[in-house]
Amino acid sequence: MEYSSRSVSHRRRAQSAPFPFVLARPVITVALCLVLVALTWLLRSPLHHLPLERDEGAYAVLASGLAAGQVPYRDLFDHKPPLVFLVYMLALPIPGDPVVALRLLATGYLLASGAALLALGWRLYGRWAGLAALALTLAYGSSLRFQGITFNSEAILLLPALLACLALVEALKRQRPALAGLAGLGVGLATLAKPVGGLLLLPLALALLAAPWFWRTRLRALTLALAGGALPLLLVAGWLWTQGALPAAYEALVVYNRLYAAESLAMGWDFWGLASIWGPMLMLAGPGMLGLLATLARRELRQVPNLAAAGWGLALLGSALLSLRAYPHYYLVAVPFFALWAGAGLVLLSRLSARWLVLPASLVLLLVLLAPPLREIGALRGHTPTEQSTALYGADGLNFFAQADEVAAYVQQRVPPNQPIFVWAAEPQIYYLAQRPPATRFVYDYPLERLAGARDETLAALRREPPALIITYRDVRPIGSGPLFEELGYRLQARIGGFDMFGR
């Protein structure tokens, strides 16, 4: 009996597939992806009313200001690079509740990051590994243990970082040095989401230098990668320079972050705090690291593209560890690679099983890994937004984040549109929810404690143009507020949750 070369190749793929060949058909793959998208939506949608936390509030305020023509750092202070604000601007045209708009954006962004991971996993370890990695990323990227339901800078970093890794893998597999420029561009964009994204330059450079190319080709690829990485940084720096905001950007992105890092070092490594985070995280991190070791143990998987992706994931994990702070969302950057390695490990494990055990055994293991985040989110589905915020953030969620909407409603009733207010606390989400501008460029009070001259600048701005309302934490009077209130005639007007409202 004769076979065409195409049919022989078809049969060989079927024999080598770790699952029945029907699962490798494109239609089935698309169907499974659509099912995962629908399940992710069902999983996250009950939490789309979750109150904003303070970091999200700051990004939303900066995004609103940017849309209104204000310049970050010069007009509104934050210590994160501008890609975060640009991404947050995508939520502004979404009609309805502004909190829900941001949550919808976060869910869509996670799905986009998952699509990039699916392509990466498929290219490195095969279709099934990519699908397993997608399922794990969508679940753990929504989990409480990583604070995945929130939309922090780590979540924004993931998409350009994953696309950069995919471009690097394609450059190495196709032997196309020009694609290294796209990988560098992705690293540059990741750095514009969070400065630790710059750590990805190390695995990028090492992978290109280790590529089986001529030295001239390697140097060309490395040059293109570095140029691609520098391009978005130079464009942003040039725009800030034209707006006269470069000194303010230096103060926010360099001086302030340096002070923040010095505080972290002075506090030391929060071992017990990290242990309390890593305990529940090990459900994904453990199988992920075992999967990484299993792939590295196989000769056919120790090729430069696979090693480059491994270095990519370890660099992102290292960026979280180097933060020294026990914040769960810092570790969100490692979730896709834990998921990728776990998915690859499941595929390798399936090949060791009897053929009739392959599909059920692997699916059972995958469901076991998916169970913790699904159970966490499922437990909150019937809860109110206040209860969800309390479960996620404790006392801050109950007293501050969940009360911000009521405070914003109070502001809207008493302050005309476009009239500034001042939140003398670390809760900038009130500005965003109330749709009232801040009276100074400092939208939260941390810089007043850290930056030289920031408090004096703030007090001078408040005296020059007294805001309609000043909001503080309940029974907390910030340094300098007493004389200012006495001088300008501010009196306590109302108390809502953990906040005091002062007016003239």
C-alpha positions as CSV (number, residue, x, y, z in Angstrom):
1,M,0.0,0.0,0.0
2,E,1.4,3.4,-1.0
3,Y,1.3,6.6,1.0
4,S,2.0,10.2,0.1
5,S,4.7,12.0,2.0
6,R,2.0,14.1,3.5
7,S,0.0,11.1,4.8
8,V,3.1,9.6,6.3
9,S,4.0,12.8,8.1
10,H,0.4,12.9,9.3
11,R,0.6,9.4,10.7
12,R,3.9,10.1,12.4
13,R,2.5,13.2,14.2
14,A,-0.5,11.1,15.3
15,Q,1.8,8.4,16.7
16,S,4.0,10.9,18.6
17,A,1.1,13.0,20.0
18,P,0.7,12.6,23.7
19,F,-3.1,12.5,23.3
20,P,-5.5,11.1,20.8
21,F,-4.8,12.8,17.6
22,V,-8.3,14.3,17.4
23,L,-7.2,16.8,20.1
24,A,-4.4,18.0,17.8
25,R,-6.9,19.2,15.1
26,P,-7.1,23.0,14.8
27,V,-10.9,23.1,15.2
28,I,-10.7,21.3,18.5
29,T,-7.9,23.6,19.6
30,V,-9.9,26.7,18.8
31,A,-12.9,25.2,20.6
32,L,-10.9,24.5,23.7
33,C,-9.5,28.1,23.6
34,L,-13.0,29.5,23.4
35,V,-14.1,27.4,26.3
36,L,-11.2,28.6,28.4
37,V,-12.1,32.2,27.5
38,A,-15.7,31.7,28.5
39,L,-14.8,30.0,31.7
40,T,-12.4,32.9,32.5
41,W,-15.1,35.4,32.0
42,L,-17.5,33.4,34.2
43,L,-14.8,33.1,36.9
44,R,-13.9,36.8,37.0
45,S,-17.2,38.5,36.2
46,P,-18.6,38.3,39.7
47,L,-15.6,40.3,40.9
48,H,-15.8,43.0,38.3
49,H,-17.3,45.3,41.0
50,L,-14.4,44.7,43.3
51,P,-13.4,48.2,44.7
52,L,-10.2,49.7,43.4
53,E,-7.2,49.6,45.6
54,R,-4.8,52.5,46.0
55,D,-2.3,51.6,43.3
56,E,-5.1,51.1,40.8
57,G,-6.5,54.4,41.8
58,A,-3.2,56.2,41.2
59,Y,-2.9,54.7,37.7
60,A,-6.5,55.6,36.9
61,V,-6.0,59.2,38.0
62,L,-2.8,59.5,35.9
63,A,-4.6,58.0,32.9
64,S,-7.5,60.5,33.3
65,G,-5.1,63.4,33.6
66,L,-3.1,62.2,30.5
67,A,-6.4,62.0,28.5
68,A,-7.2,65.6,29.7
69,G,-3.8,66.9,28.4
70,Q,-1.8,66.8,31.7
71,V,1.7,65.5,31.6
72,P,2.7,62.6,33.9
73,Y,5.3,63.5,36.7
74,R,5.2,67.2,35.9
75,D,1.4,67.7,36.6
76,L,0.6,64.5,38.4
77,F,3.1,62.4,40.4
78,D,3.5,58.7,40.3
79,H,6.7,56.5,40.4
80,K,5.7,54.0,37.7
81,P,6.7,54.3,34.0
82,P,4.1,55.7,31.6
83,L,3.0,52.5,29.8
84,V,0.8,51.8,32.8
85,F,-1.1,55.0,32.4
86,L,-1.4,54.5,28.6
87,V,-2.9,51.0,29.1
88,Y,-5.3,52.4,31.8
89,M,-6.5,55.0,29.3
90,L,-8.1,52.1,27.3
91,A,-10.7,51.9,30.1
92,L,-11.8,55.5,29.8
93,P,-14.1,55.1,26.8
94,I,-15.9,52.1,28.3
95,P,-19.4,53.3,29.4
96,G,-20.9,52.7,32.8
97,D,-19.3,52.1,36.2
98,P,-15.6,53.2,36.0
99,V,-14.6,50.4,38.4
100,V,-16.3,47.8,36.1
101,A,-14.6,49.4,33.1
102,L,-11.1,48.8,34.6
103,R,-12.0,45.3,35.6
104,L,-13.2,44.5,32.1
105,L,-9.9,45.9,30.8
106,A,-8.0,43.8,33.2
107,T,-9.8,40.6,32.1
108,G,-9.3,41.4,28.4
109,Y,-5.6,42.1,29.1
110,L,-5.2,38.8,30.9
111,L,-6.8,37.0,27.9
112,A,-4.4,38.8,25.5
113,S,-1.4,37.8,27.7
114,G,-2.8,34.2,27.8
115,A,-2.9,34.2,24.0
116,A,0.8,35.2,23.8
117,L,1.6,32.4,26.3
118,L,-0.3,29.9,24.3
119,A,1.7,30.7,21.2
120,L,5.0,30.6,23.2
121,G,4.1,27.2,24.8
122,W,2.9,25.7,21.5
123,R,6.1,26.8,19.8
124,L,8.4,25.4,22.5
125,Y,6.6,22.3,23.9
126,G,3.7,21.6,21.6
127,R,0.0,22.3,21.4
128,W,-1.1,20.5,24.6
129,A,1.5,22.1,26.7
130,G,0.4,25.5,25.4
131,L,-3.2,24.8,26.2
132,A,-2.4,23.6,29.7
133,A,-0.3,26.6,30.3
134,L,-3.1,28.9,29.1
135,A,-5.6,27.2,31.4
136,L,-3.3,27.5,34.4
137,T,-2.4,31.1,33.7
138,L,-6.0,32.2,33.3
139,A,-6.9,30.5,36.6
140,Y,-3.9,31.6,38.7
141,G,-3.8,35.0,37.0
142,S,-7.2,35.5,38.6
143,S,-6.4,34.0,42.0
144,L,-6.4,35.7,45.4
145,R,-2.9,34.4,46.2
146,F,-1.4,36.5,43.5
147,Q,-3.9,39.3,43.8
148,G,-4.5,38.5,40.1
149,I,-8.0,40.1,40.0
150,T,-6.4,43.5,40.4
151,F,-4.7,45.4,37.6
152,N,-1.3,46.3,38.8
153,S,1.9,47.1,36.8
154,E,3.0,43.5,37.0
155,A,-0.1,42.4,35.0
156,I,0.7,45.1,32.4
157,L,4.3,44.0,32.2
158,L,3.3,40.5,31.2
159,L,2.0,41.1,27.7
160,P,5.1,42.9,26.3
161,A,7.4,40.5,28.2
162,L,5.6,37.4,26.7
163,L,5.6,38.9,23.2
164,A,9.3,39.7,23.5
165,C,10.0,36.1,24.6
166,L,8.0,34.8,21.7
167,A,9.8,37.0,19.2
168,L,13.2,35.8,20.6
169,V,12.2,32.2,20.3
170,E,11.1,32.7,16.7
171,A,14.3,34.5,15.9
172,L,16.3,31.6,17.2
173,K,14.2,28.9,15.7
174,R,13.9,30.5,12.3
175,Q,17.4,31.9,12.4
176,R,16.1,35.4,11.7
177,P,18.2,37.9,13.5
178,A,15.9,40.7,12.5
179,L,13.2,39.3,14.9
180,A,15.6,40.1,17.7
181,G,14.8,43.7,17.2
182,L,11.1,42.9,18.0
183,A,12.2,41.0,21.1
184,G,14.2,44.1,22.2
185,L,11.2,46.3,21.5
186,G,9.1,44.1,23.8
187,V,11.7,44.4,26.6
188,G,11.7,48.1,26.2
189,L,7.9,48.2,26.5
190,A,8.0,45.9,29.5
191,T,10.5,48.3,31.1
192,L,8.0,51.1,30.5
193,A,5.5,49.1,32.5
194,K,7.9,48.4,35.4
195,P,11.6,49.1,35.6
196,V,12.5,45.5,36.6
197,G,11.5,44.6,33.0
198,G,15.0,45.8,32.1
199,L,16.3,42.6,33.7
200,L,15.1,40.7,30.6
201,L,18.0,42.2,28.6
202,L,20.3,39.7,30.3
203,P,18.6,36.5,29.0
204,L,18.0,38.3,25.7
205,A,21.7,39.1,25.2
206,L,22.9,35.6,26.4
207,A,20.5,33.8,24.1
208,L,21.6,35.8,21.1
209,L,25.3,35.3,21.9
210,A,24.7,31.6,22.3
211,A,22.8,31.2,19.0
212,P,24.4,28.9,16.5
213,W,25.1,31.7,14.1
214,F,28.2,33.3,12.8
215,W,29.7,35.9,15.2
216,R,28.8,38.7,12.7
217,T,25.2,37.6,12.7
218,R,25.1,37.3,16.5
219,L,26.4,40.9,16.9
220,R,23.9,42.1,14.3
221,A,21.1,40.5,16.2
222,L,22.3,41.8,19.5
223,T,22.6,45.4,18.1
224,L,19.0,45.2,16.7
225,A,17.8,43.9,20.1
226,L,19.5,46.7,22.0
227,A,18.2,49.3,19.5
228,G,14.7,47.9,19.8
229,G,14.8,48.0,23.6
230,A,16.1,51.6,23.5
231,L,13.6,52.9,21.0
232,P,10.4,53.2,23.3
233,L,12.5,54.6,26.1
234,L,14.0,57.3,23.9
235,L,10.7,58.2,22.4
236,V,9.1,58.6,25.9
237,A,12.2,60.6,27.1
238,G,12.0,62.8,24.1
239,W,8.3,63.5,24.6
240,L,8.8,64.3,28.3
241,W,11.7,66.6,27.3
242,T,9.5,68.5,24.9
243,Q,6.9,69.0,27.7
244,G,9.5,70.2,30.2
245,A,8.8,67.1,32.4
246,L,12.2,65.4,32.2
247,P,13.4,66.7,35.6
248,A,10.1,65.7,37.2
249,A,10.3,62.3,35.6
250,Y,13.8,61.8,37.0
251,E,12.5,62.8,40.4
252,A,9.7,60.2,40.2
253,L,11.3,57.3,38.4
254,V,14.9,57.6,39.7
255,V,15.0,59.5,43.0
256,Y,11.8,58.3,44.5
257,N,12.4,54.6,43.4
258,R,15.9,54.8,44.8
259,L,14.5,56.0,48.1
260,Y,11.9,53.2,48.1
261,A,14.6,50.6,47.3
262,A,16.8,51.9,50.1
263,E,13.8,51.5,52.5
264,S,13.4,47.9,51.4
265,L,17.0,47.2,52.0
266,A,16.9,48.8,55.4
267,M,13.9,46.7,56.3
268,G,15.7,43.6,55.3
269,W,14.3,40.5,53.5
270,D,10.9,39.8,54.9
271,F,11.4,36.1,55.1
272,W,8.3,35.2,57.1
273,G,6.2,37.5,54.9
274,L,7.6,35.8,51.8
275,A,7.0,32.4,53.4
276,S,3.4,33.2,54.0
277,I,3.0,34.1,50.3
278,W,5.0,31.2,48.9
279,G,3.1,28.6,51.0
280,P,-0.1,28.8,49.0
281,M,1.8,29.7,45.8
282,L,3.7,26.4,45.8
283,M,0.6,24.6,44.3
284,L,1.6,26.1,41.0
285,A,5.3,27.0,41.6
286,G,6.2,23.5,42.8
287,P,5.0,21.6,39.6
288,G,6.3,24.5,37.6
289,M,9.8,24.2,38.8
290,L,9.6,20.4,38.6
291,G,8.5,20.7,35.0
292,L,11.4,23.1,34.2
293,L,13.9,20.6,35.6
294,A,12.2,17.8,33.6
295,T,12.5,19.7,30.4
296,L,16.1,20.6,31.1
297,A,16.9,17.0,31.7
298,R,15.9,16.1,28.1
299,R,18.5,16.7,25.5
300,E,16.0,17.7,22.8
301,L,14.6,20.3,25.1
302,R,18.0,21.9,26.0
303,Q,18.1,23.9,22.7
304,V,18.9,27.6,22.8
305,P,15.2,28.7,22.4
306,N,14.1,26.6,25.3
307,L,17.0,27.8,27.5
308,A,16.2,31.4,26.5
309,A,12.6,31.0,27.6
310,A,13.7,29.4,30.9
311,G,16.1,32.3,31.5
312,W,13.2,34.7,30.7
313,G,11.0,33.1,33.4
314,L,13.7,33.0,36.0
315,A,14.6,36.6,35.4
316,L,11.0,37.6,36.0
317,L,10.9,35.5,39.1
318,G,14.2,37.1,40.3
319,S,12.7,40.6,39.7
320,A,10.0,39.7,42.3
321,L,12.4,38.2,44.8
322,L,14.8,41.2,44.5
323,S,11.9,43.5,45.5
324,L,12.4,42.2,49.1
325,R,8.8,43.1,49.9
326,A,6.1,40.5,50.7
327,Y,3.5,41.7,48.1
328,P,1.7,38.9,46.4
329,H,1.1,40.8,43.1
330,Y,4.9,41.1,42.6
331,Y,4.9,37.4,41.9
332,L,2.3,37.6,39.2
333,V,5.1,38.0,36.6
334,A,6.2,34.5,37.3
335,V,2.8,32.9,36.9
336,P,2.8,32.4,33.1
337,F,6.2,30.6,33.2
338,F,5.3,28.5,36.2
339,A,2.2,27.5,34.1
340,L,4.3,26.9,31.0
341,W,6.8,24.7,32.8
342,A,4.0,22.8,34.6
343,G,2.2,22.3,31.2
344,A,5.4,21.0,29.7
345,G,5.9,18.7,32.6
346,L,2.4,17.3,32.2
347,V,3.1,16.4,28.6
348,L,6.4,14.7,29.5
349,L,4.7,12.8,32.3
350,S,1.9,11.7,29.9
351,R,4.5,10.1,27.6
352,L,5.7,7.9,30.5
353,S,2.1,6.5,31.0
354,A,0.4,3.6,29.3
355,R,-1.5,5.0,26.3
356,W,-4.9,4.4,27.7
357,L,-4.0,6.4,30.8
358,V,-2.6,9.4,29.0
359,L,-5.7,11.6,28.6
360,P,-7.5,10.8,31.9
361,A,-4.3,10.9,34.1
362,S,-3.1,14.2,32.6
363,L,-6.5,15.8,32.8
364,V,-6.9,14.8,36.5
365,L,-3.5,16.3,37.3
366,L,-4.4,19.5,35.4
367,L,-7.7,19.8,37.3
368,V,-5.9,19.2,40.6
369,L,-3.6,22.2,39.8
370,L,-6.6,24.3,38.7
371,A,-8.6,23.6,41.8
372,P,-7.1,26.1,44.4
373,P,-7.7,29.3,42.4
374,L,-11.1,28.1,41.2
375,R,-12.1,27.3,44.7
376,E,-10.9,30.7,46.0
377,I,-12.7,32.7,43.4
378,G,-15.8,30.5,43.6
379,A,-16.1,31.2,47.3
380,L,-16.4,34.9,46.6
381,R,-18.9,34.7,43.8
382,G,-21.9,35.4,46.1
383,H,-20.3,38.0,48.2
384,T,-20.8,41.8,48.1
385,P,-18.0,44.0,46.7
386,T,-17.2,45.1,50.3
387,E,-16.9,41.5,51.5
388,Q,-14.7,40.7,48.4
389,S,-12.5,43.6,49.2
390,T,-12.2,42.6,52.8
391,A,-11.3,39.0,51.9
392,L,-8.6,40.2,49.6
393,Y,-7.1,43.2,51.5
394,G,-8.2,42.8,55.1
395,A,-8.8,46.0,57.1
396,D,-7.6,48.2,54.2
397,G,-10.2,46.7,52.0
398,L,-13.0,47.1,54.6
399,N,-12.2,50.6,55.9
400,F,-10.7,52.4,52.9
401,F,-11.1,50.7,49.5
402,A,-14.7,49.6,49.9
403,Q,-15.7,53.1,51.4
404,A,-14.1,55.1,48.6
405,D,-17.2,54.9,46.5
406,E,-19.4,56.4,49.3
407,V,-16.8,59.1,49.8
408,A,-16.8,59.9,46.1
409,A,-20.6,60.2,46.1
410,Y,-20.3,62.6,49.0
411,V,-17.8,64.7,47.1
412,Q,-20.0,64.7,44.0
413,Q,-22.9,66.1,46.0
414,R,-20.9,69.0,47.5
415,V,-18.2,69.9,45.0
416,P,-19.0,71.2,41.5
417,P,-17.5,69.5,38.5
418,N,-13.9,70.5,37.7
419,Q,-13.4,71.9,41.3
420,P,-10.3,70.3,42.9
421,I,-10.3,68.4,46.1
422,F,-7.3,67.1,48.1
423,V,-7.1,63.5,49.5
424,W,-4.4,63.9,52.2
425,A,-4.0,60.1,52.4
426,A,-2.9,57.2,50.2
427,E,-6.3,56.7,48.5
428,P,-6.2,58.3,45.0
429,Q,-9.1,56.2,43.8
430,I,-11.3,58.8,45.4
431,Y,-10.3,61.3,42.7
432,Y,-11.1,58.8,40.0
433,L,-14.5,57.8,41.4
434,A,-15.6,61.3,42.2
435,Q,-14.3,62.6,38.9
436,R,-12.7,65.6,40.6
437,P,-9.2,66.8,39.9
438,P,-6.5,66.8,42.7
439,A,-5.5,70.1,44.1
440,T,-1.8,69.3,43.9
441,R,0.4,67.1,41.7
442,F,0.8,64.6,44.5
443,V,-2.2,62.3,44.3
444,Y,-1.1,60.3,47.4
445,D,0.9,61.2,50.4
446,Y,3.9,58.8,50.3
447,P,6.1,61.4,48.4
448,L,5.4,64.0,51.2
449,E,7.3,61.7,53.5
450,R,10.1,60.8,51.2
451,L,10.9,63.6,48.8
452,A,12.7,66.7,50.0
453,G,10.5,69.7,49.6
454,A,7.4,67.8,48.6
455,R,5.5,68.7,51.8
456,D,6.3,72.4,51.5
457,E,5.3,72.4,47.8
458,T,2.0,70.8,48.7
459,L,1.2,73.2,51.6
460,A,2.0,76.1,49.3
461,A,-0.3,74.8,46.6
462,L,-3.1,74.3,49.1
463,R,-2.7,77.9,50.4
464,R,-2.6,79.3,47.0
465,E,-5.8,77.6,45.8
466,P,-7.7,76.1,48.7
467,P,-9.6,73.0,47.6
468,A,-13.3,72.6,48.2
469,L,-12.7,69.6,50.4
470,I,-9.7,68.0,52.1
471,I,-10.1,64.3,53.0
472,T,-7.9,62.6,55.6
473,Y,-7.9,59.2,57.2
474,R,-10.2,59.1,60.2
475,D,-8.6,60.7,63.3
476,V,-5.3,61.2,61.4
477,R,-4.0,64.7,61.0
478,P,-1.0,64.8,58.6
479,I,2.0,66.9,59.5
480,G,1.2,70.5,58.6
481,S,-2.5,70.1,58.4
482,G,-3.3,71.6,61.8
483,P,-1.9,75.1,61.0
484,L,-3.3,75.0,57.5
485,F,-6.8,74.1,58.6
486,E,-6.7,76.8,61.3
487,E,-5.4,79.4,58.8
488,L,-7.9,78.6,56.1
489,G,-10.9,77.8,58.3
490,Y,-11.4,74.1,57.4
491,R,-13.7,72.2,59.8
492,L,-14.7,68.6,60.0
493,Q,-18.0,68.1,58.1
494,A,-18.5,64.4,57.9
495,R,-17.1,61.0,58.6
496,I,-17.5,58.0,56.2
497,G,-15.8,54.7,57.0
498,G,-12.2,55.4,57.6
499,F,-12.2,58.9,56.3
500,D,-12.8,62.5,57.6
501,M,-14.1,65.2,55.3
502,F,-13.0,68.8,55.9
503,G,-14.6,71.9,54.3
504,R,-14.6,75.6,54.7
